Amino acid sequence: MSKILSSPLLLHVARLPFQVKQHIQLNRTLFLNASSLVATTAVTSVLGFAYWWLAARLYPPEAVGFASAAISAMMLLGAMGMLGLGTVLIGEVSRQPNHAGSIIVMSALIVGGASSALGILFALAVPTLSPELALVSQDLGSIVVFAVGVAFTAVTFILDQAFVGLLRGGLQLWRNIIFAAAKLILLYVIAYHLSQTTGLSIYAAWMFGNILSLVILAAYMLWRRIRIVYRPQFGLIRRIGRTALAHHTTNLILQAPNLLLPIAVTTLLSASANASFYAAWMIASFLFVIPGHLTTVLYAVGSKEPAALIARTRMTLRLSLAITLPMAAILFIMANVLLGLFGAHYAEQADWCLRILSLGVFPLIVKYHYIAFLRVYNRVDSAIAILLLSGICEIGLSAFGLITGGLTGLAIGWVTAACLEAIVMWFKLSEMMRANDINMDHELANVQTGAV
């Protein structure tokens, strides 16, 4: 009996709870902030699903298709207007906590102005680019609504990423919950209380929900006596300008294919087809954001504690796979049912599109970890060529699939491109991880030599 109790297997099992507890304590910061991002996604995904479900019930497919394309354009222009400052903030505010407030205020002012200008230019040019989106510029009021939506999208992007960099994930969690709930309520109110409702009404509900979330967040911070007014310091922005440019280029390359796809479907097929595609893409995105959030926090924590980067990278790789594998299986099986919640039209057009898109999460796990490593070591500019080729590959194969095989062909083209990218990036990621191990061994040997 004593031999059985002292067996290595039973000893390992007995020590397992203590090892798990120790592992959680060592990675407490990463887990807490990643949990806040995942919680944000869980809540906003449910409310976001309800938002588009309600839109599909209250508005015709053409209006939903227009709104989803306009919102994708809004998010793309907002990302362009950020000028890379959002991603840089994640690292900079953790390295310079004394200047965090000034950096955040200055960044918000810059991206707000740049994004609103981009929104106006897009609204004026869009009738010649896509007649399906001409509603954006039908009058001065529509142009203003669109531009304001772009500006506040960029500002909220900046603030959310700054909160992650400050490891105050709870603030971005509550802002996003308020945003998701407010836009849902506004959508219902607009649909039932305005005499004329169009796709622009759906867009307006989204925009005002964003603005309301910022107003409530500011009121909460003032109530808690958290300082929100700082004097902008242009010198700090100029100093990080080159790094911001590299991050900006990377962010555009990473986001452009995904945000251009709804616009491409609207232009090449129809607004009605885009309504179905956007529903499928939205559901699949619930899956994609899990490795995205984990690696965002990995970047923030890795910038602060680079010595622990490898161990935490291996952990987030395993955790990403463990969470997304069963979720991808559920999406693959339940695709028709989930899309059917929006209406039979959505399920008929995009069920296989959703099934194939759900498989794209696995190459994305590799891609997101590769990008996180580049950001931690400030080597983003050295990989721009690879990332640009990846973006072109995604857009090219997706467009080819869309033209030849409709929405299913688009999904096949996009996933194929993602897999090709992941193969190249896995070798690059493995190389960087080996180099990090070698450097840490050298540092340890130097410390030991100095001690002797």
FILUMVEX-71541 format. One line per field, with one value per residue (C-alpha): residue number from 0; residue in one letter; x negated, y, z negated. Coordinates in steps of 0.02 Angstrom, whole numbers. Example, Ala and Ser with C-alpha at 12.3 -4.5 7.8 and 13.67 -1.06 7.14 Angstrom:
<atoms>
pos: [0/1];
code: [A/S];
X: [-615/-684];
Y: [-225/-53];
Z: [-390/-357];
</atoms>
This chain:
<atoms>
pos: [0/1/2/3/4/5/6/7/8/9/10/11/12/13/14/15/16/17/18/19/20/21/22/23/24/25/26/27/28/29/30/31/32/33/34/35/36/37/38/39/40/41/42/43/44/45/46/47/48/49/50/51/52/53/54/55/56/57/58/59/60/61/62/63/64/65/66/67/68/69/70/71/72/73/74/75/76/77/78/79/80/81/82/83/84/85/86/87/88/89/90/91/92/93/94/95/96/97/98/99/100/101/102/103/104/105/106/107/108/109/110/111/112/113/114/115/116/117/118/119/120/121/122/123/124/125/126/127/128/129/130/131/132/133/134/135/136/137/138/139/140/141/142/143/144/145/146/147/148/149/150/151/152/153/154/155/156/157/158/159/160/161/162/163/164/165/166/167/168/169/170/171/172/173/174/175/176/177/178/179/180/181/182/183/184/185/186/187/188/189/190/191/192/193/194/195/196/197/198/199/200/201/202/203/204/205/206/207/208/209/210/211/212/213/214/215/216/217/218/219/220/221/222/223/224/225/226/227/228/229/230/231/232/233/234/235/236/237/238/239/240/241/242/243/244/245/246/247/248/249/250/251/252/253/254/255/256/257/258/259/260/261/262/263/264/265/266/267/268/269/270/271/272/273/274/275/276/277/278/279/280/281/282/283/284/285/286/287/288/289/290/291/292/293/294/295/296/297/298/299/300/301/302/303/304/305/306/307/308/309/310/311/312/313/314/315/316/317/318/319/320/321/322/323/324/325/326/327/328/329/330/331/332/333/334/335/336/337/338/339/340/341/342/343/344/345/346/347/348/349/350/351/352/353/354/355/356/357/358/359/360/361/362/363/364/365/366/367/368/369/370/371/372/373/374/375/376/377/378/379/380/381/382/383/384/385/386/387/388/389/390/391/392/393/394/395/396/397/398/399/400/401/402/403/404/405/406/407/408/409/410/411/412/413/414/415/416/417/418/419/420/421/422/423/424/425/426/427/428/429/430/431/432/433/434/435/436/437/438/439/440/441/442/443/444/445/446/447/448/449/450/451];
code: [M/S/K/I/L/S/S/P/L/L/L/H/V/A/R/L/P/F/Q/V/K/Q/H/I/Q/L/N/R/T/L/F/L/N/A/S/S/L/V/A/T/T/A/V/T/S/V/L/G/F/A/Y/W/W/L/A/A/R/L/Y/P/P/E/A/V/G/F/A/S/A/A/I/S/A/M/M/L/L/G/A/M/G/M/L/G/L/G/T/V/L/I/G/E/V/S/R/Q/P/N/H/A/G/S/I/I/V/M/S/A/L/I/V/G/G/A/S/S/A/L/G/I/L/F/A/L/A/V/P/T/L/S/P/E/L/A/L/V/S/Q/D/L/G/S/I/V/V/F/A/V/G/V/A/F/T/A/V/T/F/I/L/D/Q/A/F/V/G/L/L/R/G/G/L/Q/L/W/R/N/I/I/F/A/A/A/K/L/I/L/L/Y/V/I/A/Y/H/L/S/Q/T/T/G/L/S/I/Y/A/A/W/M/F/G/N/I/L/S/L/V/I/L/A/A/Y/M/L/W/R/R/I/R/I/V/Y/R/P/Q/F/G/L/I/R/R/I/G/R/T/A/L/A/H/H/T/T/N/L/I/L/Q/A/P/N/L/L/L/P/I/A/V/T/T/L/L/S/A/S/A/N/A/S/F/Y/A/A/W/M/I/A/S/F/L/F/V/I/P/G/H/L/T/T/V/L/Y/A/V/G/S/K/E/P/A/A/L/I/A/R/T/R/M/T/L/R/L/S/L/A/I/T/L/P/M/A/A/I/L/F/I/M/A/N/V/L/L/G/L/F/G/A/H/Y/A/E/Q/A/D/W/C/L/R/I/L/S/L/G/V/F/P/L/I/V/K/Y/H/Y/I/A/F/L/R/V/Y/N/R/V/D/S/A/I/A/I/L/L/L/S/G/I/C/E/I/G/L/S/A/F/G/L/I/T/G/G/L/T/G/L/A/I/G/W/V/T/A/A/C/L/E/A/I/V/M/W/F/K/L/S/E/M/M/R/A/N/D/I/N/M/D/H/E/L/A/N/V/Q/T/G/A/V];
X: [0/-141/-224/-65/-46/-225/-218/-276/-107/-8/-135/-120/71/62/-52/54/172/24/-63/93/112/-71/-55/96/8/-147/-40/92/74/86/236/331/310/337/493/558/534/616/759/775/787/912/1030/1012/1025/1191/1257/1178/1264/1427/1392/1376/1516/1632/1571/1609/1784/1825/1737/1730/1570/1517/1514/1420/1295/1267/1246/1121/1018/1025/974/830/775/791/681/553/542/533/388/303/328/247/76/8/25/146/28/-121/-22/-9/-198/-233/-111/-178/-357/-315/-173/-214/-180/-36/102/16/-23/157/236/118/147/336/331/220/319/486/437/353/498/634/539/527/712/757/643/714/894/859/771/878/1016/888/813/971/1151/1211/1131/1186/1309/1159/1148/1329/1326/1219/1299/1254/1073/1059/1136/1016/861/907/931/756/678/756/714/530/537/617/485/351/428/460/280/214/313/237/63/99/161/330/431/586/612/614/728/861/846/877/1023/1104/1071/1145/1302/1326/1316/1442/1567/1540/1568/1737/1787/1737/1830/1993/1993/1926/2040/1897/1767/1625/1458/1387/1502/1414/1247/1308/1361/1185/1105/1212/1185/998/1016/1130/1005/868/982/1029/848/790/928/878/693/735/847/703/588/480/393/444/377/192/87/37/-151/-196/-375/-323/-228/-372/-490/-384/-338/-452/-394/-213/-235/-297/-152/-29/-87/-75/99/166/94/171/343/369/410/542/624/617/707/884/855/796/948/1064/978/950/1110/1244/1289/1407/1266/1156/1288/1269/1079/1067/1173/1057/900/968/1001/829/747/808/684/543/535/485/304/306/344/221/79/126/101/-54/-125/-83/-156/-303/-351/-359/-439/-533/-623/-460/-404/-445/-357/-203/-204/-200/-58/46/16/83/226/278/286/376/513/537/535/703/779/729/809/971/974/942/1087/1209/1175/1346/1438/1342/1365/1547/1576/1555/1673/1682/1603/1444/1426/1456/1320/1182/1190/1037/951/963/904/747/713/714/561/463/437/296/177/226/159/-14/2/55/-88/-213/-150/-158/-342/-381/-299/-387/-559/-517/-554/-391/-475/-588/-436/-329/-374/-312/-154/-118/-135/-20/112/102/118/274/358/309/363/522/570/532/638/779/784/774/870/972/969/906/766/719/704/597/483/462/426/302/209/210/135/-4/-45/-46/-174/-297/-262/-282/-460/-495/-415/-514/-674/-638/-594/-758/-855/-770/-816/-999/-1006/-930/-1057/-1199/-1132/-1115/-1293/-1358/-1267/-1336/-1512/-1499/-1438/-1587];
Y: [0/121/85/130/292/340/303/446/457/480/605/703/701/757/903/955/1076/1165/1178/1249/1375/1427/1442/1557/1664/1684/1737/1831/1994/1908/1804/1951/2066/1928/1879/2057/2057/1886/1944/2098/1987/1870/2009/2116/1963/1914/2092/2116/1958/2028/2194/2117/1993/2139/2235/2084/2075/2261/2308/2230/2134/2277/2399/2274/2243/2430/2459/2317/2381/2560/2503/2402/2559/2659/2536/2529/2719/2728/2606/2711/2869/2792/2812/2665/2759/2635/2487/2592/2649/2470/2464/2648/2676/2523/2586/2769/2768/2947/3015/2897/3028/3154/3021/2957/3131/3184/3021/3038/3216/3167/3013/3101/3239/3124/2999/3131/3200/3025/3000/3158/3115/2939/3001/3123/2992/2838/2871/2846/2692/2597/2652/2531/2645/2812/2836/2889/3053/3087/3253/3354/3273/3097/3150/3224/3070/2956/3062/3079/2891/2863/2988/2913/2737/2785/2871/2719/2606/2717/2716/2529/2491/2618/2532/2365/2443/2512/2339/2417/2298/2322/2498/2443/2298/2414/2539/2402/2331/2503/2527/2358/2385/2567/2534/2390/2502/2645/2529/2477/2656/2720/2579/2609/2797/2869/2885/2842/2710/2658/2572/2738/2724/2562/2651/2799/2685/2611/2784/2858/2701/2731/2914/2870/2741/2875/2999/2871/2814/2995/3024/2866/2914/3088/3013/2899/3052/2978/3116/3126/3298/3311/3436/3360/3343/3344/3298/3127/3092/3149/3033/2879/2935/2813/2666/2719/2725/2545/2488/2587/2504/2334/2368/2423/2270/2157/2239/2295/2122/2084/2255/2262/2096/2162/2309/2191/2077/2229/2295/2131/2040/2142/2222/2076/1949/2053/2045/1855/1862/1990/1881/1733/1840/1912/1740/1676/1832/1780/1638/1741/1867/1737/1715/1900/1952/1830/1894/2077/2050/1945/2099/2214/2095/2047/2230/2245/2075/2014/1878/1782/1801/1624/1535/1644/1622/1433/1451/1565/1449/1300/1401/1470/1296/1222/1355/1373/1189/1141/1310/1288/1114/1188/1324/1197/1088/1227/1348/1328/1346/1502/1591/1536/1647/1797/1722/1582/1695/1710/1522/1478/1595/1579/1416/1337/1505/1507/1326/1360/1527/1443/1339/1499/1521/1393/1484/1647/1579/1569/1737/1831/1758/1803/1983/1992/1940/2071/2206/2158/2163/2317/2224/2261/2363/2217/2107/2231/2149/1979/2054/2153/1998/1907/2044/2044/1855/1864/1996/1912/1735/1797/1902/1758/1641/1769/1791/1604/1527/1661/1670/1491/1524/1682/1582/1448/1581/1673/1516/1454/1619/1613/1437/1488/1636/1527/1407/1548/1636/1476/1456/1639/1626/1468/1555/1705/1592/1494/1658/1717/1554/1573/1754/1707/1565/1687/1812/1675/1615/1793/1815/1650/1695/1863/1779/1660];
Z: [0/-45/123/215/118/153/340/453/540/379/313/475/462/280/325/475/382/304/473/554/413/428/618/600/471/580/729/630/726/895/842/767/916/1044/946/956/1146/1163/1051/1161/1314/1232/1179/1334/1446/1370/1380/1552/1613/1543/1631/1804/1769/1726/1879/1989/1916/1927/2090/2264/2313/2427/2279/2169/2309/2332/2145/2123/2270/2204/2029/2104/2198/2037/1942/2084/2093/1903/1906/2041/1939/1785/1867/1766/1602/1523/1533/1478/1326/1262/1243/1205/1062/972/994/953/825/769/943/985/970/1084/1214/1215/1230/1369/1463/1449/1518/1664/1716/1693/1814/1940/1940/1963/2114/2188/2158/2253/2399/2411/2406/2548/2654/2622/2753/2892/2806/2761/2803/2668/2536/2610/2466/2359/2457/2502/2407/2286/2134/2195/2226/2052/1970/2062/2022/1838/1829/1900/1778/1622/1681/1686/1516/1433/1514/1437/1263/1261/1308/1182/1043/1093/1088/914/866/822/928/822/890/1071/1021/949/1092/1219/1120/1115/1301/1348/1243/1296/1483/1466/1374/1497/1645/1575/1534/1707/1797/1705/1683/1846/1996/2116/2076/2191/2180/2120/1968/1918/1938/1833/1691/1689/1689/1550/1445/1457/1405/1259/1194/1188/1098/965/945/920/791/698/695/631/497/444/448/584/679/862/915/956/1051/1219/1243/1428/1389/1325/1486/1596/1504/1539/1715/1809/1704/1727/1916/1918/1808/1914/2074/1990/1920/2089/2174/2042/2036/2216/2291/2159/2169/2359/2381/2339/2456/2593/2573/2580/2737/2832/2780/2690/2525/2493/2515/2400/2263/2263/2274/2134/2020/2054/2030/1868/1795/1849/1775/1603/1622/1698/1556/1426/1486/1533/1353/1277/1386/1356/1169/1207/1295/1148/1018/1127/1149/960/922/1078/978/957/1138/1197/1054/1075/1264/1245/1121/1235/1384/1287/1212/1382/1457/1308/1313/1501/1552/1472/1520/1702/1701/1633/1766/1904/1846/1798/1943/2024/1858/1804/1970/1973/1821/1937/2066/2194/2326/2221/2191/2374/2436/2306/2206/2291/2291/2100/2085/2186/2102/1931/1983/2009/1822/1819/1938/1851/1686/1765/1851/1693/1590/1726/1727/1536/1540/1671/1565/1403/1485/1589/1750/1839/1975/2023/2059/2157/2324/2263/2190/2347/2456/2335/2349/2539/2537/2427/2535/2698/2655/2570/2722/2839/2733/2725/2914/2952/2808/2720/2530/2510/2633/2538/2376/2460/2534/2369/2266/2397/2388/2197/2198/2318/2205/2049/2124/2157/1992/1890/1950/1912/1739/1697/1750/1637/1489/1510/1519/1359/1270/1324/1264/1096/1076/1112/985/855/887/870/705/639/696/609/450/451];
</atoms>
